[in-house]
Amino acid sequence: MERVEVSTVVYVPPEEVYEFLLAFRRYANYSEHLRSVRQFGDGGPGTEYELTFAWWKLTYTARSKVTEVDSPNRIEWGVTKDIDAAGRWLVKPLVDTDGEAEEVETEVTFVVEYAPGSTDDGIVDLPRFVSLGWVVEKIKPKIRAEAERIVRRVVADLEGEERDVELRIETR
């Protein structure tokens, strides 16, 4: 499995961050390649989403499902067809050196784990002479860039304005 993890600090209480992230349909506004999101459910466990992505000459609709929530700390999800992928949003109040919670500092982490080799040639209608392997290799850096873009835009919406956001990014 490959993993991308993007974290930052927002100046909003954890409960507000969690509720904001639970409204998954907003993500189409944050992603360069996500064209639409259809929701089937109330946002809690069992809710499914139909996500239509477009990049280059390709369009693909993925289905994901909220698998677990722990308010206001965590939202878990997984892709339900075509690729082995899952992820989570983690929301953690920050504490100072005295062990007291800061008034409005919250660490937000977006994690995506995926197995590039778990796809097969039939999931996307590829142009002639284009292999799925080539597409997967081109998409890998886009996954990281999309994760960064999403976190930056979430911070701007939560705080009400854009600012320079310091991101901690881990990949493996």
PAKOLFI-564365 format. One record per residue (C-alpha): x, y, z. Coordinates in Angstrom, 2 decimals, m for minus. Example, Ala and Ser with C-alpha at 12.3 -4.5 7.8 and 13.67 -1.06 7.14 Angstrom:
<pts>
<pt east="12.30" north="m4.50" up="7.80"/>
<pt east="13.67" north="m1.06" up="7.14"/>
</pts>
This chain:
<pts>
<pt east="0.00" north="0.00" up="0.00"/>
<pt east="1.13" north="3.52" up="m0.75"/>
<pt east="0.24" north="6.30" up="1.66"/>
<pt east="m0.09" north="10.08" up="1.53"/>
<pt east="m0.60" north="11.98" up="4.77"/>
<pt east="m1.10" north="15.76" up="4.92"/>
<pt east="m1.42" north="17.60" up="8.25"/>
<pt east="m1.75" north="21.20" up="9.32"/>
<pt east="m3.08" north="23.39" up="12.11"/>
<pt east="m6.35" north="25.30" up="11.87"/>
<pt east="m7.56" north="27.94" up="14.27"/>
<pt east="m11.03" north="26.50" up="14.78"/>
<pt east="m12.38" north="24.21" up="17.54"/>
<pt east="m12.23" north="20.45" up="16.81"/>
<pt east="m16.01" north="20.01" up="16.86"/>
<pt east="m16.44" north="22.65" up="14.14"/>
<pt east="m13.68" north="21.06" up="12.04"/>
<pt east="m15.27" north="17.62" up="12.36"/>
<pt east="m18.75" north="18.80" up="11.32"/>
<pt east="m17.27" north="20.66" up="8.38"/>
<pt east="m15.36" north="17.57" up="7.18"/>
<pt east="m18.42" north="15.35" up="7.56"/>
<pt east="m20.09" north="17.45" up="4.80"/>
<pt east="m18.21" north="15.45" up="2.13"/>
<pt east="m20.10" north="16.86" up="m0.87"/>
<pt east="m18.10" north="20.09" up="m0.56"/>
<pt east="m14.93" north="18.33" up="m1.71"/>
<pt east="m15.79" north="18.85" up="m5.37"/>
<pt east="m15.06" north="22.53" up="m4.70"/>
<pt east="m11.55" north="21.73" up="m3.49"/>
<pt east="m10.24" north="19.26" up="m6.03"/>
<pt east="m8.98" north="20.12" up="m9.48"/>
<pt east="m10.03" north="16.74" up="m10.84"/>
<pt east="m13.20" north="15.91" up="m8.88"/>
<pt east="m16.13" north="17.02" up="m11.04"/>
<pt east="m19.12" north="15.94" up="m8.94"/>
<pt east="m20.13" north="14.19" up="m5.72"/>
<pt east="m23.45" north="12.43" up="m5.16"/>
<pt east="m24.31" north="11.40" up="m1.60"/>
<pt east="m26.44" north="8.41" up="m0.60"/>
<pt east="m27.07" north="8.68" up="3.15"/>
<pt east="m26.78" north="11.17" up="6.00"/>
<pt east="m22.96" north="11.39" up="6.15"/>
<pt east="m22.52" north="8.84" up="8.94"/>
<pt east="m21.34" north="5.22" up="8.71"/>
<pt east="m22.78" north="3.43" up="5.68"/>
<pt east="m23.16" north="6.64" up="3.66"/>
<pt east="m21.95" north="6.10" up="0.10"/>
<pt east="m20.58" north="8.66" up="m2.32"/>
<pt east="m20.33" north="8.59" up="m6.08"/>
<pt east="m17.26" north="10.61" up="m7.08"/>
<pt east="m16.69" north="11.55" up="m10.71"/>
<pt east="m13.10" north="12.42" up="m11.58"/>
<pt east="m11.71" north="13.77" up="m14.85"/>
<pt east="m8.06" north="14.04" up="m15.85"/>
<pt east="m6.42" north="14.20" up="m19.25"/>
<pt east="m8.70" north="12.18" up="m21.60"/>
<pt east="m10.11" north="10.06" up="m18.80"/>
<pt east="m13.28" north="10.20" up="m16.74"/>
<pt east="m13.90" north="7.77" up="m13.91"/>
<pt east="m16.62" north="7.41" up="m11.29"/>
<pt east="m15.54" north="5.90" up="m7.97"/>
<pt east="m17.76" north="4.81" up="m5.12"/>
<pt east="m16.68" north="5.28" up="m1.55"/>
<pt east="m18.32" north="4.57" up="1.77"/>
<pt east="m18.00" north="6.05" up="5.25"/>
<pt east="m16.96" north="3.06" up="7.34"/>
<pt east="m16.60" north="4.56" up="10.80"/>
<pt east="m16.86" north="7.87" up="12.63"/>
<pt east="m15.68" north="8.94" up="16.07"/>
<pt east="m16.99" north="12.47" up="16.68"/>
<pt east="m15.12" north="14.81" up="16.78"/>
<pt east="m11.89" north="12.86" up="16.23"/>
<pt east="m12.04" north="10.71" up="13.10"/>
<pt east="m13.91" north="9.97" up="9.86"/>
<pt east="m12.93" north="6.69" up="8.11"/>
<pt east="m13.81" north="5.82" up="4.52"/>
<pt east="m13.01" north="3.25" up="1.87"/>
<pt east="m13.40" north="2.85" up="m1.88"/>
<pt east="m15.94" north="0.11" up="m2.61"/>
<pt east="m15.02" north="m0.89" up="m6.18"/>
<pt east="m12.15" north="m1.11" up="m8.70"/>
<pt east="m9.22" north="m0.15" up="m6.44"/>
<pt east="m8.03" north="m1.02" up="m2.98"/>
<pt east="m8.04" north="2.41" up="m1.29"/>
<pt east="m9.12" north="3.89" up="2.02"/>
<pt east="m8.47" north="6.93" up="4.13"/>
<pt east="m9.41" north="9.05" up="7.04"/>
<pt east="m9.65" north="12.54" up="8.42"/>
<pt east="m8.11" north="12.91" up="11.89"/>
<pt east="m9.01" north="15.89" up="14.08"/>
<pt east="m6.96" north="16.51" up="17.23"/>
<pt east="m7.07" north="19.44" up="19.67"/>
<pt east="m3.59" north="20.78" up="20.40"/>
<pt east="m2.33" north="21.15" up="23.95"/>
<pt east="0.30" north="23.50" up="25.29"/>
<pt east="3.27" north="22.51" up="27.45"/>
<pt east="1.12" north="22.68" up="30.61"/>
<pt east="m1.23" north="20.03" up="29.17"/>
<pt east="m4.04" north="22.52" up="28.72"/>
<pt east="m5.97" north="22.57" up="25.44"/>
<pt east="m5.30" north="25.62" up="23.30"/>
<pt east="m8.38" north="27.75" up="22.80"/>
<pt east="m8.76" north="27.28" up="19.05"/>
<pt east="m5.87" north="25.26" up="17.67"/>
<pt east="m6.69" north="21.96" up="16.02"/>
<pt east="m4.46" north="19.62" up="14.04"/>
<pt east="m6.17" north="18.24" up="10.93"/>
<pt east="m4.73" north="15.24" up="9.08"/>
<pt east="m5.91" north="13.81" up="5.75"/>
<pt east="m4.68" north="10.26" up="5.06"/>
<pt east="m5.05" north="8.27" up="1.83"/>
<pt east="m3.81" north="4.69" up="1.45"/>
<pt east="m4.02" north="2.89" up="m1.87"/>
<pt east="m2.64" north="m0.09" up="m3.76"/>
<pt east="m1.81" north="1.07" up="m7.31"/>
<pt east="m1.59" north="m2.52" up="m8.56"/>
<pt east="m5.11" north="m3.36" up="m7.36"/>
<pt east="m6.75" north="m1.91" up="m10.48"/>
<pt east="m7.38" north="m3.78" up="m13.69"/>
<pt east="m7.40" north="m2.66" up="m17.32"/>
<pt east="m11.20" north="m2.65" up="m17.54"/>
<pt east="m11.97" north="0.10" up="m15.03"/>
<pt east="m11.31" north="3.00" up="m17.40"/>
<pt east="m11.84" north="3.28" up="m21.13"/>
<pt east="m8.25" north="4.04" up="m22.13"/>
<pt east="m7.20" north="5.58" up="m25.44"/>
<pt east="m5.55" north="3.23" up="m27.89"/>
<pt east="m1.92" north="2.35" up="m27.06"/>
<pt east="m2.19" north="3.72" up="m23.49"/>
<pt east="m1.55" north="1.21" up="m20.72"/>
<pt east="m3.13" north="1.28" up="m17.28"/>
<pt east="0.37" north="1.10" up="m15.79"/>
<pt east="1.32" north="4.35" up="m17.54"/>
<pt east="m1.84" north="6.03" up="m16.21"/>
<pt east="m1.19" north="4.81" up="m12.65"/>
<pt east="2.37" north="6.19" up="m12.70"/>
<pt east="1.10" north="9.59" up="m13.96"/>
<pt east="m1.63" north="9.72" up="m11.30"/>
<pt east="0.59" north="9.01" up="m8.28"/>
<pt east="2.01" north="12.58" up="m8.01"/>
<pt east="m1.46" north="13.99" up="m8.67"/>
<pt east="m2.78" north="12.16" up="m5.58"/>
<pt east="m0.26" north="14.00" up="m3.41"/>
<pt east="m1.01" north="17.35" up="m5.08"/>
<pt east="m4.75" north="16.83" up="m4.68"/>
<pt east="m4.34" north="15.98" up="m0.98"/>
<pt east="m2.34" north="19.18" up="m0.46"/>
<pt east="m4.89" north="21.27" up="m2.41"/>
<pt east="m7.82" north="19.82" up="m0.45"/>
<pt east="m6.24" north="20.54" up="2.94"/>
<pt east="m5.29" north="24.12" up="1.96"/>
<pt east="m8.83" north="24.84" up="0.73"/>
<pt east="m10.44" north="23.25" up="3.79"/>
<pt east="m8.33" north="25.54" up="6.00"/>
<pt east="m9.40" north="28.63" up="4.02"/>
<pt east="m13.09" north="27.72" up="4.30"/>
<pt east="m12.86" north="26.86" up="7.99"/>
<pt east="m11.03" north="30.05" up="8.91"/>
<pt east="m12.90" north="32.28" up="6.49"/>
<pt east="m9.86" north="33.48" up="4.53"/>
<pt east="m6.81" north="32.18" up="2.69"/>
<pt east="m3.43" north="32.24" up="4.41"/>
<pt east="m0.05" north="30.61" up="4.03"/>
<pt east="m0.62" north="27.13" up="5.40"/>
<pt east="2.29" north="25.10" up="6.71"/>
<pt east="1.73" north="21.49" up="5.68"/>
<pt east="3.45" north="18.38" up="7.02"/>
<pt east="3.48" north="15.83" up="4.19"/>
<pt east="4.48" north="12.21" up="4.50"/>
<pt east="4.49" north="9.66" up="1.70"/>
<pt east="5.44" north="6.03" up="1.63"/>
</pts>
